[in-house]
Amino acid sequence: MSLDLPLTESRTDHPAVDQIQQRLEHARTTRVAQLKALDDSGQSADDHLLVNQRDAIKRVLKEIDEAFARVEDGSYGTCMGCAKPVPAERLEILPHTRFCVSCQSRAA
């Protein structure tokens, strides 16, 4: 869902931006709740699984923040690997994704 707008039109005024930002905010809220639940679980901070889960959630939160920045600069929805549009279906599932499926599989 790239935002192909004329340079004279503000990207933050585009109707799709509100939907994108809502999806990203929902993803952020979900991850913050997951992080809080891990912190409230009472498990030892030395538990490797807990540490790995916490790190993974923090990585996703960083990706979400980066996605907000891409919305602002107009590059949201464009694959950072091949520069083609990321399919809207993928952005609905992973609103913070930086890559199309093909480029993601190569990056992994």
ZANU-569687 format. One record per atom (N, C-alpha, C, O): residue in one letter; atom name; z, x, y. Coordinates in pm, whole numbers, plus 50000, padded with zeros to 5 digits. Example, Ala and Ser with C-alpha at 12.3 -4.5 7.8 and 13.67 -1.06 7.14 Angstrom:
ZANU-569687
+---------+-------+-------+-------+-------+
: residuo : atomo :     z :     x :     y :
+---------+-------+-------+-------+-------+
:       A :     N : 50780 : 51319 : 49431 :
:       A :    CA : 50780 : 51230 : 49550 :
:       A :     C : 50780 : 51320 : 49670 :
:       A :     O : 50846 : 51424 : 49668 :
:       S :     N : 50708 : 51285 : 49775 :
:       S :    CA : 50714 : 51367 : 49894 :
:       S :     C : 50787 : 51290 : 50003 :
:       S :     O : 50804 : 51341 : 50114 :
+---------+-------+-------+-------+-------+
END
This chain:
ZANU-569687
+---------+-------+-------+-------+-------+
: residuo : atomo :     z :     x :     y :
+---------+-------+-------+-------+-------+
:       M :     N : 50000 : 50084 : 49883 :
:       M :    CA : 50000 : 50000 : 50000 :
:       M :     C : 50000 : 50089 : 50123 :
:       M :     O : 50100 : 50097 : 50194 :
:       S :     N : 49890 : 50155 : 50148 :
:       S :    CA : 49887 : 50239 : 50266 :
:       S :     C : 49871 : 50148 : 50388 :
:       S :     O : 49814 : 50040 : 50379 :
:       L :     N : 49921 : 50195 : 50497 :
:       L :    CA : 49913 : 50117 : 50619 :
:       L :     C : 49795 : 50164 : 50702 :
:       L :     O : 49810 : 50246 : 50793 :
:       D :     N : 49677 : 50112 : 50669 :
:       D :    CA : 49556 : 50152 : 50739 :
:       D :     C : 49544 : 50070 : 50867 :
:       D :     O : 49482 : 49964 : 50870 :
:       L :     N : 49605 : 50122 : 50972 :
:       L :    CA : 49606 : 50052 : 51099 :
:       L :     C : 49536 : 50136 : 51205 :
:       L :     O : 49534 : 50259 : 51195 :
:       P :     N : 49478 : 50073 : 51305 :
:       P :    CA : 49422 : 50150 : 51415 :
:       P :     C : 49534 : 50231 : 51481 :
:       P :     O : 49650 : 50188 : 51482 :
:       L :     N : 49499 : 50344 : 51535 :
:       L :    CA : 49600 : 50428 : 51598 :
:       L :     C : 49670 : 50358 : 51714 :
:       L :     O : 49782 : 50395 : 51749 :
:       T :     N : 49605 : 50259 : 51773 :
:       T :    CA : 49665 : 50189 : 51886 :
:       T :     C : 49771 : 50089 : 51843 :
:       T :     O : 49854 : 50047 : 51924 :
:       E :     N : 49770 : 50049 : 51715 :
:       E :    CA : 49867 : 49952 : 51665 :
:       E :     C : 49986 : 50026 : 51606 :
:       E :     O : 49971 : 50114 : 51522 :
:       S :     N : 50104 : 49988 : 51650 :
:       S :    CA : 50225 : 50052 : 51600 :
:       S :     C : 50247 : 50018 : 51454 :
:       S :     O : 50243 : 49901 : 51416 :
:       R :     N : 50271 : 50118 : 51373 :
:       R :    CA : 50295 : 50095 : 51232 :
:       R :     C : 50426 : 50021 : 51209 :
:       R :     O : 50436 : 49942 : 51115 :
:       T :     N : 50524 : 50043 : 51292 :
:       T :    CA : 50652 : 49976 : 51273 :
:       T :     C : 50645 : 49828 : 51311 :
:       T :     O : 50737 : 49753 : 51280 :
:       D :     N : 50536 : 49784 : 51377 :
:       D :    CA : 50519 : 49643 : 51411 :
:       D :     C : 50436 : 49570 : 51305 :
:       D :     O : 50424 : 49447 : 51311 :
:       H :     N : 50380 : 49641 : 51210 :
:       H :    CA : 50296 : 49581 : 51105 :
:       H :     C : 50385 : 49498 : 51012 :
:       H :     O : 50493 : 49544 : 50975 :
:       P :     N : 50342 : 49376 : 50975 :
:       P :    CA : 50425 : 49289 : 50889 :
:       P :     C : 50464 : 49353 : 50756 :
:       P :     O : 50575 : 49329 : 50707 :
:       A :     N : 50377 : 49432 : 50698 :
:       A :    CA : 50408 : 49494 : 50568 :
:       A :     C : 50524 : 49592 : 50579 :
:       A :     O : 50594 : 49616 : 50481 :
:       V :     N : 50544 : 49649 : 50696 :
:       V :    CA : 50652 : 49747 : 50715 :
:       V :     C : 50787 : 49682 : 50688 :
:       V :     O : 50873 : 49744 : 50627 :
:       D :     N : 50806 : 49559 : 50731 :
:       D :    CA : 50933 : 49490 : 50706 :
:       D :     C : 50959 : 49475 : 50556 :
:       D :     O : 51071 : 49499 : 50510 :
:       Q :     N : 50857 : 49437 : 50481 :
:       Q :    CA : 50871 : 49423 : 50335 :
:       Q :     C : 50901 : 49557 : 50270 :
:       Q :     O : 50987 : 49565 : 50182 :
:       I :     N : 50832 : 49659 : 50312 :
:       I :    CA : 50853 : 49793 : 50257 :
:       I :     C : 50995 : 49839 : 50286 :
:       I :     O : 51065 : 49887 : 50197 :
:       Q :     N : 51038 : 49822 : 50409 :
:       Q :    CA : 51172 : 49865 : 50446 :
:       Q :     C : 51279 : 49785 : 50373 :
:       Q :     O : 51384 : 49839 : 50339 :
:       Q :     N : 51253 : 49657 : 50348 :
:       Q :    CA : 51348 : 49576 : 50271 :
:       Q :     C : 51359 : 49626 : 50127 :
:       Q :     O : 51469 : 49634 : 50072 :
:       R :     N : 51245 : 49660 : 50065 :
:       R :    CA : 51247 : 49713 : 49929 :
:       R :     C : 51323 : 49846 : 49924 :
:       R :     O : 51403 : 49869 : 49834 :
:       L :     N : 51295 : 49932 : 50022 :
:       L :    CA : 51363 : 50061 : 50027 :
:       L :     C : 51513 : 50043 : 50050 :
:       L :     O : 51594 : 50112 : 49988 :
:       E :     N : 51549 : 49952 : 50137 :
:       E :    CA : 51692 : 49928 : 50164 :
:       E :     C : 51761 : 49873 : 50041 :
:       E :     O : 51875 : 49909 : 50011 :
:       H :     N : 51691 : 49784 : 49968 :
:       H :    CA : 51748 : 49731 : 49844 :
:       H :     C : 51769 : 49844 : 49743 :
:       H :     O : 51873 : 49851 : 49676 :
:       A :     N : 51670 : 49933 : 49731 :
:       A :    CA : 51681 : 50046 : 49639 :
:       A :     C : 51798 : 50135 : 49680 :
:       A :     O : 51873 : 50183 : 49595 :
:       R :     N : 51813 : 50159 : 49809 :
:       R :    CA : 51923 : 50242 : 49858 :
:       R :     C : 52058 : 50176 : 49827 :
:       R :     O : 52150 : 50242 : 49778 :
:       T :     N : 52070 : 50049 : 49856 :
:       T :    CA : 52195 : 49976 : 49833 :
:       T :     C : 52233 : 49979 : 49686 :
:       T :     O : 52349 : 49997 : 49651 :
:       T :     N : 52133 : 49961 : 49600 :
:       T :    CA : 52157 : 49965 : 49455 :
:       T :     C : 52208 : 50101 : 49412 :
:       T :     O : 52305 : 50109 : 49337 :
:       R :     N : 52144 : 50208 : 49460 :
:       R :    CA : 52186 : 50343 : 49420 :
:       R :     C : 52325 : 50378 : 49475 :
:       R :     O : 52404 : 50443 : 49407 :
:       V :     N : 52354 : 50335 : 49596 :
:       V :    CA : 52488 : 50360 : 49652 :
:       V :     C : 52593 : 50287 : 49569 :
:       V :     O : 52701 : 50342 : 49544 :
:       A :     N : 52564 : 50165 : 49527 :
:       A :    CA : 52657 : 50090 : 49441 :
:       A :     C : 52676 : 50160 : 49307 :
:       A :     O : 52787 : 50166 : 49255 :
:       Q :     N : 52567 : 50213 : 49251 :
:       Q :    CA : 52578 : 50286 : 49125 :
:       Q :     C : 52665 : 50411 : 49142 :
:       Q :     O : 52747 : 50442 : 49056 :
:       L :     N : 52646 : 50480 : 49250 :
:       L :    CA : 52725 : 50601 : 49279 :
:       L :     C : 52872 : 50566 : 49293 :
:       L :     O : 52959 : 50636 : 49242 :
:       K :     N : 52901 : 50457 : 49363 :
:       K :    CA : 53040 : 50413 : 49380 :
:       K :     C : 53101 : 50375 : 49246 :
:       K :     O : 53216 : 50408 : 49218 :
:       A :     N : 53023 : 50306 : 49163 :
:       A :    CA : 53074 : 50267 : 49030 :
:       A :     C : 53106 : 50390 : 48946 :
:       A :     O : 53206 : 50392 : 48874 :
:       L :     N : 53023 : 50493 : 48955 :
:       L :    CA : 53053 : 50617 : 48883 :
:       L :     C : 53181 : 50682 : 48935 :
:       L :     O : 53264 : 50730 : 48858 :
:       D :     N : 53196 : 50681 : 49067 :
:       D :    CA : 53316 : 50740 : 49127 :
:       D :     C : 53441 : 50662 : 49090 :
:       D :     O : 53549 : 50720 : 49074 :
:       D :     N : 53427 : 50530 : 49077 :
:       D :    CA : 53542 : 50444 : 49046 :
:       D :     C : 53569 : 50433 : 48896 :
:       D :     O : 53665 : 50368 : 48854 :
:       S :     N : 53485 : 50496 : 48814 :
:       S :    CA : 53497 : 50481 : 48670 :
:       S :     C : 53620 : 50550 : 48613 :
:       S :     O : 53664 : 50518 : 48502 :
:       G :     N : 53676 : 50644 : 48687 :
:       G :    CA : 53795 : 50714 : 48638 :
:       G :     C : 53762 : 50825 : 48539 :
:       G :     O : 53853 : 50888 : 48485 :
:       Q :     N : 53634 : 50848 : 48516 :
:       Q :    CA : 53596 : 50955 : 48424 :
:       Q :     C : 53615 : 51090 : 48492 :
:       Q :     O : 53611 : 51101 : 48614 :
:       S :     N : 53636 : 51191 : 48412 :
:       S :    CA : 53657 : 51326 : 48461 :
:       S :     C : 53534 : 51377 : 48534 :
:       S :     O : 53420 : 51352 : 48492 :
:       A :     N : 53557 : 51448 : 48643 :
:       A :    CA : 53447 : 51509 : 48717 :
:       A :     C : 53382 : 51621 : 48637 :
:       A :     O : 53274 : 51669 : 48672 :
:       D :     N : 53447 : 51663 : 48530 :
:       D :    CA : 53392 : 51767 : 48444 :
:       D :     C : 53297 : 51711 : 48338 :
:       D :     O : 53231 : 51788 : 48268 :
:       D :     N : 53289 : 51581 : 48327 :
:       D :    CA : 53201 : 51516 : 48229 :
:       D :     C : 53056 : 51545 : 48269 :
:       D :     O : 53010 : 51502 : 48375 :
:       H :     N : 52983 : 51618 : 48184 :
:       H :    CA : 52846 : 51659 : 48216 :
:       H :     C : 52752 : 51541 : 48235 :
:       H :     O : 52664 : 51545 : 48321 :
:       L :     N : 52769 : 51437 : 48156 :
:       L :    CA : 52685 : 51318 : 48170 :
:       L :     C : 52708 : 51255 : 48307 :
:       L :     O : 52613 : 51218 : 48376 :
:       L :     N : 52833 : 51244 : 48346 :
:       L :    CA : 52866 : 51186 : 48476 :
:       L :     C : 52807 : 51270 : 48590 :
:       L :     O : 52753 : 51216 : 48686 :
:       V :     N : 52819 : 51401 : 48578 :
:       V :    CA : 52764 : 51490 : 48679 :
:       V :     C : 52613 : 51474 : 48688 :
:       V :     O : 52557 : 51469 : 48798 :
:       N :     N : 52545 : 51466 : 48574 :
:       N :    CA : 52400 : 51449 : 48572 :
:       N :     C : 52358 : 51315 : 48632 :
:       N :     O : 52260 : 51308 : 48706 :
:       Q :     N : 52433 : 51208 : 48599 :
:       Q :    CA : 52402 : 51077 : 48656 :
:       Q :     C : 52419 : 51078 : 48808 :
:       Q :     O : 52335 : 51027 : 48882 :
:       R :     N : 52527 : 51137 : 48853 :
:       R :    CA : 52555 : 51145 : 48997 :
:       R :     C : 52444 : 51223 : 49068 :
:       R :     O : 52396 : 51182 : 49173 :
:       D :     N : 52404 : 51336 : 49009 :
:       D :    CA : 52297 : 51418 : 49069 :
:       D :     C : 52165 : 51341 : 49074 :
:       D :     O : 52093 : 51349 : 49173 :
:       A :     N : 52134 : 51268 : 48968 :
:       A :    CA : 52009 : 51191 : 48964 :
:       A :     C : 52009 : 51082 : 49072 :
:       A :     O : 51907 : 51060 : 49138 :
:       I :     N : 52120 : 51016 : 49089 :
:       I :    CA : 52130 : 50911 : 49192 :
:       I :     C : 52115 : 50972 : 49330 :
:       I :     O : 52048 : 50915 : 49416 :
:       K :     N : 52177 : 51087 : 49352 :
:       K :    CA : 52166 : 51154 : 49482 :
:       K :     C : 52022 : 51197 : 49510 :
:       K :     O : 51977 : 51191 : 49624 :
:       R :     N : 51950 : 51241 : 49405 :
:       R :    CA : 51809 : 51277 : 49422 :
:       R :     C : 51726 : 51156 : 49464 :
:       R :     O : 51640 : 51165 : 49551 :
:       V :     N : 51753 : 51042 : 49400 :
:       V :    CA : 51679 : 50920 : 49434 :
:       V :     C : 51712 : 50876 : 49576 :
:       V :     O : 51623 : 50832 : 49649 :
:       L :     N : 51838 : 50887 : 49617 :
:       L :    CA : 51874 : 50853 : 49755 :
:       L :     C : 51799 : 50940 : 49855 :
:       L :     O : 51757 : 50893 : 49960 :
:       K :     N : 51782 : 51068 : 49822 :
:       K :    CA : 51706 : 51157 : 49909 :
:       K :     C : 51560 : 51113 : 49913 :
:       K :     O : 51498 : 51113 : 50020 :
:       E :     N : 51504 : 51076 : 49798 :
:       E :    CA : 51365 : 51029 : 49793 :
:       E :     C : 51348 : 50901 : 49874 :
:       E :     O : 51245 : 50881 : 49938 :
:       I :     N : 51448 : 50814 : 49871 :
:       I :    CA : 51443 : 50690 : 49950 :
:       I :     C : 51440 : 50722 : 50099 :
:       I :     O : 51363 : 50664 : 50174 :
:       D :     N : 51526 : 50815 : 50141 :
:       D :    CA : 51526 : 50857 : 50282 :
:       D :     C : 51392 : 50916 : 50322 :
:       D :     O : 51342 : 50891 : 50432 :
:       E :     N : 51333 : 50995 : 50233 :
:       E :    CA : 51201 : 51052 : 50260 :
:       E :     C : 51094 : 50943 : 50268 :
:       E :     O : 51000 : 50954 : 50347 :
:       A :     N : 51109 : 50838 : 50187 :
:       A :    CA : 51014 : 50726 : 50192 :
:       A :     C : 51025 : 50653 : 50326 :
:       A :     O : 50923 : 50613 : 50383 :
:       F :     N : 51147 : 50635 : 50377 :
:       F :    CA : 51163 : 50575 : 50510 :
:       F :     C : 51089 : 50659 : 50614 :
:       F :     O : 51025 : 50604 : 50704 :
:       A :     N : 51098 : 50791 : 50603 :
:       A :    CA : 51028 : 50879 : 50697 :
:       A :     C : 50877 : 50864 : 50685 :
:       A :     O : 50806 : 50868 : 50785 :
:       R :     N : 50827 : 50847 : 50561 :
:       R :    CA : 50683 : 50827 : 50541 :
:       R :     C : 50637 : 50695 : 50602 :
:       R :     O : 50525 : 50685 : 50652 :
:       V :     N : 50722 : 50593 : 50596 :
:       V :    CA : 50687 : 50466 : 50661 :
:       V :     C : 50670 : 50491 : 50810 :
:       V :     O : 50574 : 50444 : 50872 :
:       E :     N : 50763 : 50564 : 50867 :
:       E :    CA : 50759 : 50591 : 51012 :
:       E :     C : 50637 : 50673 : 51053 :
:       E :     O : 50576 : 50648 : 51157 :
:       D :     N : 50600 : 50773 : 50971 :
:       D :    CA : 50487 : 50858 : 51011 :
:       D :     C : 50352 : 50806 : 50961 :
:       D :     O : 50248 : 50865 : 50990 :
:       G :     N : 50354 : 50694 : 50887 :
:       G :    CA : 50230 : 50631 : 50845 :
:       G :     C : 50173 : 50681 : 50714 :
:       G :     O : 50065 : 50638 : 50674 :
:       S :     N : 50242 : 50770 : 50646 :
:       S :    CA : 50188 : 50823 : 50521 :
:       S :     C : 50241 : 50751 : 50398 :
:       S :     O : 50204 : 50785 : 50285 :
:       Y :     N : 50327 : 50650 : 50416 :
:       Y :    CA : 50381 : 50575 : 50303 :
:       Y :     C : 50268 : 50508 : 50226 :
:       Y :     O : 50177 : 50450 : 50285 :
:       G :     N : 50275 : 50517 : 50093 :
:       G :    CA : 50176 : 50452 : 50010 :
:       G :     C : 50056 : 50539 : 49979 :
:       G :     O : 49965 : 50496 : 49908 :
:       T :     N : 50055 : 50660 : 50031 :
:       T :    CA : 49949 : 50755 : 50001 :
:       T :     C : 50006 : 50861 : 49909 :
:       T :     O : 50110 : 50920 : 49939 :
:       C :     N : 49941 : 50886 : 49797 :
:       C :    CA : 49988 : 50984 : 49699 :
:       C :     C : 49990 : 51122 : 49762 :
:       C :     O : 49893 : 51164 : 49825 :
:       M :     N : 50101 : 51191 : 49745 :
:       M :    CA : 50115 : 51325 : 49801 :
:       M :     C : 50043 : 51429 : 49714 :
:       M :     O : 50034 : 51545 : 49752 :
:       G :     N : 49993 : 51387 : 49599 :
:       G :    CA : 49919 : 51478 : 49512 :
:       G :     C : 49770 : 51474 : 49536 :
:       G :     O : 49706 : 51578 : 49554 :
:       C :     N : 49714 : 51353 : 49536 :
:       C :    CA : 49568 : 51339 : 49546 :
:       C :     C : 49522 : 51272 : 49675 :
:       C :     O : 49402 : 51263 : 49702 :
:       A :     N : 49616 : 51225 : 49755 :
:       A :    CA : 49589 : 51160 : 49884 :
:       A :     C : 49520 : 51024 : 49870 :
:       A :     O : 49470 : 50970 : 49968 :
:       K :     N : 49519 : 50967 : 49748 :
:       K :    CA : 49465 : 50833 : 49728 :
:       K :     C : 49579 : 50733 : 49743 :
:       K :     O : 49696 : 50770 : 49731 :
:       P :     N : 49546 : 50606 : 49768 :
:       P :    CA : 49652 : 50505 : 49778 :
:       P :     C : 49727 : 50489 : 49646 :
:       P :     O : 49666 : 50485 : 49539 :
:       V :     N : 49858 : 50479 : 49654 :
:       V :    CA : 49941 : 50449 : 49537 :
:       V :     C : 49928 : 50298 : 49513 :
:       V :     O : 49941 : 50221 : 49608 :
:       P :     N : 49901 : 50255 : 49390 :
:       P :    CA : 49887 : 50112 : 49364 :
:       P :     C : 50010 : 50032 : 49410 :
:       P :     O : 50124 : 50075 : 49392 :
:       A :     N : 49984 : 49915 : 49468 :
:       A :    CA : 50092 : 49831 : 49520 :
:       A :     C : 50193 : 49796 : 49411 :
:       A :     O : 50313 : 49786 : 49438 :
:       E :     N : 50145 : 49776 : 49289 :
:       E :    CA : 50236 : 49742 : 49179 :
:       E :     C : 50337 : 49854 : 49155 :
:       E :     O : 50455 : 49828 : 49130 :
:       R :     N : 50291 : 49978 : 49163 :
:       R :    CA : 50381 : 50092 : 49145 :
:       R :     C : 50482 : 50099 : 49259 :
:       R :     O : 50600 : 50128 : 49237 :
:       L :     N : 50438 : 50072 : 49380 :
:       L :    CA : 50529 : 50075 : 49496 :
:       L :     C : 50632 : 49962 : 49489 :
:       L :     O : 50743 : 49976 : 49540 :
:       E :     N : 50596 : 49851 : 49426 :
:       E :    CA : 50693 : 49743 : 49410 :
:       E :     C : 50802 : 49783 : 49313 :
:       E :     O : 50919 : 49749 : 49333 :
:       I :     N : 50765 : 49856 : 49208 :
:       I :    CA : 50862 : 49898 : 49108 :
:       I :     C : 50943 : 50018 : 49157 :
:       I :     O : 51065 : 50022 : 49141 :
:       L :     N : 50874 : 50115 : 49217 :
:       L :    CA : 50938 : 50237 : 49269 :
:       L :     C : 50900 : 50253 : 49415 :
:       L :     O : 50810 : 50331 : 49447 :
:       P :     N : 50965 : 50181 : 49505 :
:       P :    CA : 50923 : 50185 : 49645 :
:       P :     C : 50935 : 50323 : 49710 :
:       P :     O : 50875 : 50347 : 49815 :
:       H :     N : 51011 : 50411 : 49649 :
:       H :    CA : 51029 : 50545 : 49705 :
:       H :     C : 50936 : 50649 : 49644 :
:       H :     O : 50946 : 50768 : 49677 :
:       T :     N : 50846 : 50608 : 49555 :
:       T :    CA : 50761 : 50704 : 49487 :
:       T :     C : 50670 : 50778 : 49585 :
:       T :     O : 50626 : 50722 : 49686 :
:       R :     N : 50644 : 50903 : 49553 :
:       R :    CA : 50555 : 50986 : 49635 :
:       R :     C : 50418 : 51002 : 49572 :
:       R :     O : 50323 : 51044 : 49638 :
:       F :     N : 50407 : 50967 : 49442 :
:       F :    CA : 50286 : 50997 : 49367 :
:       F :     C : 50232 : 50876 : 49293 :
:       F :     O : 50307 : 50784 : 49258 :
:       C :     N : 50100 : 50877 : 49270 :
:       C :    CA : 50041 : 50781 : 49177 :
:       C :     C : 50082 : 50823 : 49037 :
:       C :     O : 50141 : 50930 : 49019 :
:       V :     N : 50053 : 50741 : 48937 :
:       V :    CA : 50095 : 50770 : 48800 :
:       V :     C : 50034 : 50900 : 48750 :
:       V :     O : 50104 : 50981 : 48689 :
:       S :     N : 49906 : 50923 : 48776 :
:       S :    CA : 49840 : 51044 : 48728 :
:       S :     C : 49904 : 51170 : 48785 :
:       S :     O : 49934 : 51264 : 48712 :
:       C :     N : 49925 : 51171 : 48915 :
:       C :    CA : 49984 : 51289 : 48979 :
:       C :     C : 50130 : 51306 : 48939 :
:       C :     O : 50178 : 51418 : 48926 :
:       Q :     N : 50201 : 51195 : 48920 :
:       Q :    CA : 50341 : 51204 : 48876 :
:       Q :     C : 50351 : 51268 : 48739 :
:       Q :     O : 50441 : 51349 : 48714 :
:       S :     N : 50259 : 51232 : 48649 :
:       S :    CA : 50264 : 51290 : 48514 :
:       S :     C : 50233 : 51440 : 48517 :
:       S :     O : 50286 : 51515 : 48436 :
:       R :     N : 50150 : 51482 : 48609 :
:       R :    CA : 50122 : 51625 : 48623 :
:       R :     C : 50238 : 51698 : 48689 :
:       R :     O : 50262 : 51815 : 48659 :
:       A :     N : 50312 : 51630 : 48778 :
:       A :    CA : 50424 : 51693 : 48849 :
:       A :     C : 50546 : 51707 : 48760 :
:       A :     O : 50632 : 51792 : 48783 :
:       A :     N : 50555 : 51622 : 48658 :
:       A :    CA : 50675 : 51622 : 48573 :
:       A :     C : 50677 : 51731 : 48471 :
:       A :     O : 50773 : 51741 : 48394 :
+---------+-------+-------+-------+-------+
END
